[in-house]
């Protein structure tokens, strides 16, 4: 993983909002309110994201997307990529593979919609993911070698045990 300290602190902050026994339901509702919206439309999310944003705003959208998705499903399991979390769903429906392939092919502008549906499916099937790894993957989504998509595919097709 290549997250810097401030990025790790961001995910740590999100995880703290969902800490068992100390869950901040209001903050999680704030985060969920950002689902399907652009960062500029997420007024309730700003206070949870802005303190962690880098000086240059190249990656702002990924911070907001990660926060909104976390609000929708704040469960965490270390070392579990989205591909690995999604793998057990293949056996449940023939459409899961085509949904996953569409996600892998998504360009950055459409990725939020695909991820919103994917996280909803993960929640419905109680399949948590590693939010640190997920955020790192978001930050590298549009890398020219598409290594994130390749790793997710390897995790999805190479692991059916969950």
HELIX and SHEET records of a PDB file:
HELIX    1   1 UNK A    5  UNK A   17  1                                  13    
HELIX    2   2 UNK A   25  UNK A   32  1                                   8    
HELIX    3   3 UNK A   39  UNK A   41  5                                   3    
HELIX    4   4 UNK A   46  UNK A   49  1                                   4    
HELIX    5   5 UNK A   50  UNK A   52  5                                   3    
HELIX    6   6 UNK A   57  UNK A   59  5                                   3    
HELIX    7   7 UNK A   60  UNK A   72  1                                  13    
HELIX    8   8 UNK A   82  UNK A   87  1                                   6    
HELIX    9   9 UNK A   88  UNK A   91  5                                   4    
HELIX   10  10 UNK A   95  UNK A  105  1                                  11    
HELIX   11  11 UNK A  108  UNK A  124  1                                  17    
HELIX   12  12 UNK A  131  UNK A  139  1                                   9    
HELIX   13  13 UNK A  147  UNK A  158  1                                  12    
END                                                                             
